[in-house]
Structures are given as structure tokens and as C-alpha cells.
Amino acid sequence: SVVFAQNSVYLDALNYRQMSGRAGRRGQDLMGDVYFFDIPFPKIGKLIKSNVPELRGHFPLSITLVLRLMLLASKGDDPEDAKAKVLSVLKHSLLSFKQPRVMDMLKLYFLFSLQFLVKEGYLDQEGNPMGFAGLVSHLHYHEPSNLVFVSFLVNGLFHDLCQPTRNGSKHFSQDVMEKLVLVLAHLFGRRYFPPKFQDAHFEFYQSKVFLDDLPEDFSDALDEYNMKIMEDFTTFLRIVSKLADMNQEYQLPLSKIKFTGKECEDSQLVSHLMSCKEGRVAISPFVCLSGNFDDDLLRLETPNHVTLGTIGVNRSQAPVLLSQKFDNRGRKMSLNAYALDFYKHGSLIGLVQDNRMNEGDAYYLLKDFALTIKSISVSLRELCENEDDNVVLAFEQLSTTFWEKLNKV
């Protein structure tokens, strides 16, 4: 296999290695050839000899992925073959690439995910999918918003919202539709502005670019959902903390100075550090000096790094949805109201002018939002036995209206 490298594209060592790897196609060809075009010879030598940055992936499992694997295992035509495929995914070597201890964590996280899915009504006691499992699985790329959406649905919030213009009618007012889009934008249209954008003096022609907060009833339900999830996830962190490498936890990350052993017994600093760890299980011993306890893990504003670093999992793996987001300087980041704005005025140019979006990006974001509404609409129609259910009718009206606006662009 042959790949050509041009100066304008392949400028670093990592891209060069990736390019040569694609040429070899991982075992399908014995050798991959790379031809350099319009690249100075000294740069070619630098590319070949330079070190490649260490690759670090994200935590490879998610709750929705576990649900999709359970769907595969239960719905396959050949049950044994389906189970073998699921196990092949879970045992894949790349899941714990350069991190052998992660495999133990993945097994425990898989069990936590199963418990969560059973508790939330997506799996029965035998592990068979039920309820809204199909809808959640289909919206896997929106986790945790897909899980939050179903929690809103189960709690009856959408039924309270989707009231027709009059009894017996199948039509919903513009106010109801806009409020529905507002909620869906918080779940499936999450695109943030930089904090400094709010302080800039821009003139907005036809859009209200900053998305309003969730309605109070939805906001309260989100807080309740998040607290319930964090209680379960904190318990999980306390359990898996037993896998932590405490020798590594008690050493400084750069100097590698350890605070354990006989040579440290007479140190007042070490004595204070070790005493601070008492009563804490999942909290890093260095974070304990700041007065953090395990109960602080329940607070959504607690940063990820407070947990033990060697267990391989942190609070970011909890399927919670933050109602507010702040940057590293503590400044609030507002959500872009592009989806709601477009539903109101139907203008792509308006999003470019007011919401400061690239026209192509805006179109594809709107298309993804429209497809999400369509997926929900179709799923609810298939799941609901009542043909005149208000929520089903409201989502069908919204989907039709949104697509009509998008097709005019």
C-alpha cells in the first residue's frame, strides 16, 4: 500500500506514524510505503527520527454502550453467537491499552452499569431489555441526555407540558412548541459560548442567542435525577477504591517523593497527611488536606481530580447532566440557543449573523437536532398504545414543523 505525504498536511511525527500505519493496514499488507512530496529533506529526517507522543484514550465504556451490548445479546438470531460478540468487545485488548489494571475496573463498571439499567427500568432481572431501552440505545451519542430525557418522560413532565389548544384537539400552540424545543435544546443541542462572548457588545438582529434556563419543573427534576445518580456512583467509587495503588497515591507526581515508609515516620507533614486520610475512602490523600470528604463527591461542582488517581475511573463517568457549566476561571458558560432561534425564525443566515456560527456547522447541527426529534417521535409512536397520546402527537407536530423549516433552507 502507498500513501503520499504533502508538506501542507502532514507536519508532525504523529501524523507521519498514523499515515504509515494506514499504509500497512495492520497485518493485511507486510509493508506500507510513504512517499514525501514537496517536503524538505531535513524535515523528512526529523519526522522519521522524532518521538511519537504517548496515546491516551478516554474511558472506553459507557452505560449506553453496556445497554447496546445487552440488546445485541438478547435480540440476536443466534444467542450464542451474539453473546460471543459481546464478550469479544468487552475483552478487546485496546480497551485496556497500556493500562492492564483498567480491565478489572471495566468489569466493575460493567456491573455498576447493569445495576443502574435494572434500577432505572431498562433491563429486567434476567438482563433482557425493556421499556425505553431501544430509544436510549438509539440516542447513544447523546449520553447522558438520552437518560435524562427518559427520566423526564417517566416522571410525566412532558405530559404536563404537552397540552393541546383545547380538549379533543390534536394541535398544540406555539408557546407549547417553543417550550418543548427549549427543553430539547438543553438536552440535545448543547453548544456553549466562550464566557467572554457574554461581555462583548454585539448587536443581535433577530435572535436571542443565549438559551434560557430550563423551566422550573424540569430543572427540579434534573437536580433530583443528578443527586440520585451521584449517590449510587459515590457508593461505586468507594467500593472500587480498594483497587487503588496506595504507594503511588502517596507520592508527589513530579518529584516522586513518597510519604510512606520508616524514613517518613518522624515527619510532622507526613503525620498530618496520613491522619487527614482517616475517614476518607475514595478521596486522594493530597486533596484531603483541603478538607474534602467522600460526601463531597455528591456535589456536582466537585472536580474530577479529587478521587484516587490510580483506580482508573472518576466522576466524569457518572451519567449526570450539568445544568450549568463554568470554565477553569469560574466564569459561567451559556448555551447557544441556535435550535430554538431557528425554530422561531427559520433563518440559517440569522444563526450566522447573531449566533456566530459557521453556516455549514449550523446546518449540520440543525439536521442532527431534527433527526433526534424524529427518532424520539417514531420511538414514542411505536411504544405508545394510545394513538391520541398528547406527548406523541406533540413530538410528531414538532418533528414535521422543524423539518419543514429546515427543508426551506
C-alpha positions as CSV (number, residue, x, y, z in Angstrom):
1,S,0.0,0.0,0.0
2,V,1.2,3.5,-0.8
3,V,0.4,6.9,0.8
4,F,1.7,10.3,-0.3
5,A,2.6,12.9,2.3
6,Q,2.4,16.6,1.4
7,N,4.0,19.4,3.3
8,S,0.7,21.3,3.8
9,V,-0.9,18.3,5.5
10,Y,1.5,16.0,7.4
11,L,3.6,18.3,9.6
12,D,4.2,16.3,12.7
13,A,5.6,12.9,13.7
14,L,2.3,11.6,15.0
15,N,0.6,12.2,11.7
16,Y,3.5,10.6,9.9
17,R,3.2,7.4,12.0
18,Q,-0.5,7.3,11.5
19,M,-0.1,7.6,7.8
20,S,2.5,4.8,7.6
21,G,0.3,2.7,9.8
22,R,-2.7,3.1,7.4
23,A,-0.4,2.2,4.5
24,G,0.4,-1.1,6.2
25,R,-3.3,-1.7,7.2
26,R,-2.4,-3.6,10.3
27,G,-1.4,-7.0,9.0
28,Q,-3.2,-7.1,5.7
29,D,0.0,-5.8,4.0
30,L,3.5,-6.7,5.1
31,M,4.8,-3.2,4.3
32,G,3.4,0.2,3.8
33,D,5.3,2.8,1.7
34,V,5.2,6.5,2.3
35,Y,6.3,8.9,-0.4
36,F,7.2,12.5,0.7
37,F,6.1,15.2,-1.8
38,D,7.3,18.8,-1.6
39,I,8.8,18.3,1.9
40,P,12.4,19.4,2.6
41,F,14.9,16.6,3.3
42,P,15.8,17.9,6.8
43,K,12.1,17.9,7.8
44,I,11.8,14.3,6.5
45,G,14.6,13.2,8.7
46,K,13.1,15.0,11.7
47,L,9.7,13.3,11.0
48,I,11.2,9.8,10.8
49,K,13.5,10.2,13.9
50,S,11.3,12.2,16.2
51,N,9.5,10.6,19.2
52,V,5.7,9.9,19.0
53,P,3.6,11.4,21.7
54,E,2.0,8.8,24.0
55,L,-1.6,8.0,23.0
56,R,-4.1,8.2,25.8
57,G,-7.7,7.2,25.2
58,H,-10.9,8.0,27.1
59,F,-12.6,5.6,29.5
60,P,-13.9,3.0,26.9
61,L,-17.2,2.1,28.5
62,S,-20.4,4.0,29.0
63,I,-23.8,2.9,30.4
64,T,-25.5,3.2,27.0
65,L,-22.8,1.1,25.4
66,V,-23.5,-1.6,28.0
67,L,-27.2,-1.3,27.2
68,R,-26.5,-1.7,23.5
69,L,-24.4,-4.8,24.2
70,M,-27.3,-6.3,26.2
71,L,-29.6,-5.5,23.3
72,L,-27.3,-7.4,21.0
73,A,-27.1,-10.3,23.3
74,S,-30.8,-10.6,23.7
75,K,-32.0,-9.8,20.2
76,G,-29.5,-11.8,18.1
77,D,-30.8,-14.6,15.8
78,D,-28.1,-16.8,17.2
79,P,-27.9,-16.3,21.0
80,E,-24.6,-18.0,21.4
81,D,-23.0,-16.0,18.6
82,A,-24.5,-12.8,20.0
83,K,-23.0,-13.5,23.4
84,A,-19.6,-14.3,21.8
85,K,-19.6,-10.9,20.0
86,V,-20.5,-9.1,23.2
87,L,-17.7,-10.8,25.1
88,S,-15.2,-10.1,22.2
89,V,-16.0,-6.4,22.6
90,L,-15.6,-6.4,26.4
91,K,-12.3,-8.4,26.2
92,H,-10.8,-6.4,23.4
93,S,-7.1,-5.6,24.1
94,L,-7.5,-2.0,23.1
95,L,-9.9,-1.4,25.9
96,S,-7.0,-1.5,28.4
97,F,-4.3,-0.3,26.1
98,K,-1.1,0.3,28.2
99,Q,-3.3,0.1,31.3
100,P,-3.5,-3.5,32.5
101,R,-5.3,-2.6,35.7
102,V,-8.1,-1.0,33.8
103,M,-9.5,-4.3,32.8
104,D,-10.5,-5.0,36.4
105,M,-12.1,-1.6,36.6
106,L,-14.0,-2.2,33.4
107,K,-15.6,-5.4,34.9
108,L,-16.7,-3.5,38.0
109,Y,-18.1,-0.6,35.9
110,F,-19.9,-3.1,33.7
111,L,-21.6,-4.5,36.9
112,F,-22.4,-0.9,38.1
113,S,-24.0,-0.2,34.7
114,L,-26.1,-3.3,34.8
115,Q,-27.3,-2.4,38.3
116,F,-28.2,1.1,37.0
117,L,-30.0,-0.2,34.0
118,V,-32.1,-2.6,36.1
119,K,-32.9,0.0,38.7
120,E,-33.9,2.6,36.0
121,G,-36.2,0.0,34.2
122,Y,-34.1,-0.5,31.0
123,L,-33.4,-4.2,31.8
124,D,-35.3,-6.9,33.7
125,Q,-33.8,-9.1,36.3
126,E,-32.7,-11.5,33.6
127,G,-30.9,-8.8,31.7
128,N,-33.5,-8.5,28.9
129,P,-34.1,-5.0,27.5
130,M,-37.5,-3.5,28.3
131,G,-39.3,-0.1,28.4
132,F,-37.4,2.7,26.7
133,A,-34.2,0.7,26.2
134,G,-34.5,1.0,22.4
135,L,-34.9,4.7,22.5
136,V,-32.0,5.2,24.9
137,S,-29.8,3.0,22.8
138,H,-30.7,4.8,19.6
139,L,-29.7,8.1,21.1
140,H,-26.4,6.7,22.5
141,Y,-24.3,9.6,21.1
142,H,-26.2,12.0,23.4
143,E,-25.5,10.3,26.7
144,P,-26.4,11.3,29.4
145,S,-29.1,13.5,27.8
146,N,-30.8,10.3,26.5
147,L,-31.1,9.0,30.0
148,V,-32.3,12.4,31.4
149,F,-34.9,12.6,28.6
150,V,-36.5,9.3,29.6
151,S,-36.5,10.3,33.3
152,F,-38.4,13.4,32.3
153,L,-40.8,11.3,30.3
154,V,-41.4,8.7,33.1
155,N,-42.0,11.5,35.6
156,G,-44.8,12.9,33.5
157,L,-43.2,16.3,32.8
158,F,-43.8,16.1,29.0
159,H,-47.4,15.1,29.6
160,D,-47.9,18.2,31.8
161,L,-46.3,20.4,29.2
162,C,-47.9,19.0,26.0
163,Q,-51.5,20.2,26.5
164,P,-53.4,20.8,23.3
165,T,-55.1,24.2,22.5
166,R,-58.5,22.7,23.6
167,N,-59.9,19.4,24.8
168,G,-60.2,16.9,22.0
169,S,-57.8,18.8,19.8
170,K,-54.7,17.3,18.3
171,H,-52.9,20.7,17.7
172,F,-50.5,22.4,20.1
173,S,-49.9,26.1,20.5
174,Q,-46.7,27.9,19.5
175,D,-45.9,28.6,23.2
176,V,-46.1,24.8,24.0
177,M,-43.9,24.0,21.0
178,E,-41.3,26.6,21.9
179,K,-41.1,25.4,25.5
180,L,-40.7,21.9,24.2
181,V,-37.8,23.0,21.9
182,L,-36.3,24.8,24.9
183,V,-36.2,21.6,26.9
184,L,-34.9,19.6,24.0
185,A,-32.2,22.2,23.3
186,H,-30.9,21.8,26.8
187,L,-30.7,18.0,26.3
188,F,-29.7,17.6,22.6
189,G,-28.4,21.0,21.4
190,R,-25.7,21.7,23.9
191,R,-23.3,24.1,22.2
192,Y,-21.5,26.5,24.6
193,F,-20.4,30.1,24.0
194,P,-17.0,31.2,25.4
195,P,-17.6,33.1,28.6
196,K,-16.1,36.3,27.1
197,F,-18.9,36.3,24.4
198,Q,-21.4,37.4,27.0
199,D,-19.3,40.5,27.8
200,A,-18.9,41.6,24.2
201,H,-21.2,44.2,22.8
202,F,-22.8,42.6,19.8
203,E,-25.9,43.7,18.1
204,F,-28.4,40.8,17.6
205,Y,-30.8,41.3,14.7
206,Q,-33.4,38.6,15.1
207,S,-32.2,36.1,17.6
208,K,-31.9,35.7,21.4
209,V,-28.6,33.9,21.3
210,F,-28.3,32.8,24.9
211,L,-30.5,29.8,25.8
212,D,-32.9,30.5,28.7
213,D,-32.7,28.2,31.7
214,L,-34.8,25.0,31.9
215,P,-38.4,25.5,33.1
216,E,-38.5,25.2,36.9
217,D,-40.3,21.8,37.0
218,F,-37.7,20.3,34.6
219,S,-34.8,21.9,36.4
220,D,-36.0,20.4,39.8
221,A,-36.4,17.0,38.1
222,L,-32.9,17.3,36.7
223,D,-31.5,18.1,40.1
224,E,-33.3,15.1,41.6
225,Y,-32.0,12.9,38.9
226,N,-28.4,14.1,39.3
227,M,-28.5,13.6,43.1
228,K,-29.9,10.1,42.7
229,I,-27.2,9.1,40.2
230,M,-24.3,10.7,42.3
231,E,-25.4,8.8,45.4
232,D,-25.1,5.5,43.5
233,F,-21.9,6.5,41.8
234,T,-20.3,7.6,45.0
235,T,-21.0,4.2,46.5
236,F,-19.4,2.7,43.4
237,L,-16.3,4.8,43.8
238,R,-16.0,3.8,47.5
239,I,-16.1,0.2,46.5
240,V,-13.6,0.3,43.7
241,S,-11.2,2.5,45.7
242,K,-9.9,-0.8,47.2
243,L,-8.2,-1.3,43.8
244,A,-6.1,1.8,44.2
245,D,-2.3,1.7,44.3
246,M,-1.8,3.5,47.6
247,N,2.0,3.5,47.2
248,Q,1.6,5.6,44.1
249,E,-1.2,7.7,45.7
250,Y,1.2,8.7,48.5
251,Q,3.9,10.2,46.3
252,L,4.2,13.5,44.6
253,P,3.5,13.3,40.8
254,L,6.6,15.1,39.6
255,S,9.4,14.5,42.2
256,K,8.1,11.0,43.0
257,I,8.8,11.7,46.7
258,K,7.0,9.1,48.8
259,F,5.2,9.9,52.1
260,T,5.3,6.3,53.3
261,G,7.9,4.1,54.9
262,K,10.1,4.2,58.0
263,E,12.1,7.3,56.8
264,C,8.9,9.4,57.0
265,E,7.7,8.3,60.4
266,D,9.2,11.3,62.2
267,S,7.9,13.9,59.7
268,Q,5.2,16.2,61.0
269,L,4.0,16.8,57.5
270,V,3.7,13.1,56.8
271,S,1.9,12.5,60.1
272,H,-0.6,15.3,59.2
273,L,-1.1,13.9,55.7
274,M,-1.7,10.4,56.9
275,S,-4.1,11.5,59.6
276,C,-6.1,13.5,57.1
277,K,-6.9,10.3,55.2
278,E,-8.8,8.8,58.1
279,G,-12.5,8.6,57.4
280,R,-11.9,9.0,53.7
281,V,-12.0,6.1,51.2
282,A,-12.3,7.4,47.6
283,I,-10.6,10.8,48.1
284,S,-6.9,11.4,47.2
285,P,-4.7,11.9,50.3
286,F,-3.5,15.2,48.9
287,V,-7.0,16.5,48.3
288,C,-7.8,15.6,51.9
289,L,-5.6,18.5,53.0
290,S,-8.2,20.8,51.5
291,G,-10.9,19.4,53.8
292,N,-12.6,17.2,51.2
293,F,-14.6,14.2,52.3
294,D,-16.2,11.3,50.4
295,D,-19.6,13.1,50.8
296,D,-18.2,16.0,48.7
297,L,-18.4,13.6,45.7
298,L,-22.1,14.1,45.8
299,R,-21.7,17.7,44.8
300,L,-21.7,18.3,41.1
301,E,-19.2,21.2,41.3
302,T,-16.6,18.9,42.9
303,P,-13.7,18.5,40.3
304,N,-12.8,15.1,38.9
305,H,-9.2,15.0,40.3
306,V,-10.3,14.7,43.9
307,T,-10.8,10.9,43.5
308,L,-7.9,8.4,43.8
309,G,-5.9,8.7,40.6
310,T,-4.9,5.0,40.2
311,I,-8.4,3.4,40.2
312,G,-8.8,4.4,36.5
313,V,-12.3,6.0,36.9
314,N,-13.6,9.3,38.1
315,R,-16.7,11.4,38.4
316,S,-16.8,12.1,34.7
317,Q,-18.1,8.5,34.1
318,A,-21.3,9.3,36.1
319,P,-24.2,9.8,33.7
320,V,-25.1,13.3,35.1
321,L,-26.1,16.3,33.1
322,L,-24.9,19.7,34.5
323,S,-27.5,22.4,34.3
324,Q,-24.7,25.0,34.5
325,K,-21.1,24.8,33.2
326,F,-18.1,27.0,34.2
327,D,-14.7,27.4,32.7
328,N,-11.4,27.0,34.6
329,R,-11.6,30.6,35.8
330,G,-15.1,30.1,37.3
331,R,-17.0,32.0,34.6
332,K,-20.4,30.7,33.6
333,M,-20.7,29.4,30.1
334,S,-24.0,30.0,28.4
335,L,-25.6,27.6,25.9
336,N,-26.2,28.7,22.4
337,A,-29.9,29.0,21.6
338,Y,-29.4,28.1,17.9
339,A,-32.0,25.3,17.8
340,L,-34.7,27.4,19.5
341,D,-33.8,30.5,17.4
342,F,-34.0,28.6,14.2
343,Y,-37.4,27.1,15.2
344,K,-38.7,30.7,15.7
345,H,-37.3,32.4,12.6
346,G,-36.3,29.6,10.3
347,S,-33.2,31.6,9.1
348,L,-29.8,30.0,8.7
349,I,-28.3,33.4,7.9
350,G,-29.7,34.6,11.3
351,L,-27.6,32.0,13.1
352,V,-24.5,33.0,11.2
353,Q,-25.1,36.7,12.0
354,D,-26.3,36.5,15.6
355,N,-25.2,33.2,17.0
356,R,-21.7,33.5,15.4
357,M,-21.9,30.0,13.8
358,N,-20.3,28.8,10.6
359,E,-23.1,28.2,8.1
360,G,-22.1,24.6,7.3
361,D,-21.7,23.7,11.0
362,A,-25.1,25.3,11.8
363,Y,-26.9,23.3,9.1
364,Y,-25.5,20.0,10.2
365,L,-26.2,20.8,13.9
366,L,-29.8,21.6,13.0
367,K,-30.1,18.5,10.9
368,D,-28.8,16.4,13.8
369,F,-31.3,18.1,16.1
370,A,-34.1,17.4,13.6
371,L,-33.1,13.7,13.3
372,T,-33.1,13.4,17.1
373,I,-36.7,14.8,17.3
374,K,-37.7,12.4,14.5
375,S,-36.1,9.4,16.3
376,I,-38.0,10.3,19.5
377,S,-41.2,10.8,17.7
378,V,-41.0,7.4,15.9
379,S,-40.0,5.6,19.0
380,L,-42.8,7.0,21.1
381,R,-45.3,6.2,18.4
382,E,-44.2,2.6,18.4
383,L,-44.1,2.3,22.2
384,C,-47.4,4.0,23.0
385,E,-50.6,2.1,22.7
386,N,-52.8,5.2,22.8
387,E,-52.9,6.7,19.3
388,D,-54.1,10.0,20.7
389,D,-51.4,10.4,23.4
390,N,-50.6,14.1,23.7
391,V,-46.8,13.7,24.0
392,V,-46.7,11.5,20.9
393,L,-48.8,14.0,19.0
394,A,-46.7,16.9,20.2
395,F,-43.5,15.3,19.1
396,E,-45.0,14.5,15.7
397,Q,-46.1,18.1,15.2
398,L,-42.7,19.4,16.3
399,S,-40.8,17.0,14.0
400,T,-43.0,17.9,11.0
401,T,-42.6,21.7,11.6
402,F,-38.9,21.5,12.2
403,W,-38.2,19.5,9.1
404,E,-40.4,21.9,7.0
405,K,-38.3,24.9,8.2
406,L,-35.0,23.0,7.6
407,N,-36.0,21.9,4.1
408,K,-36.6,25.6,3.1
409,V,-33.0,26.5,3.9
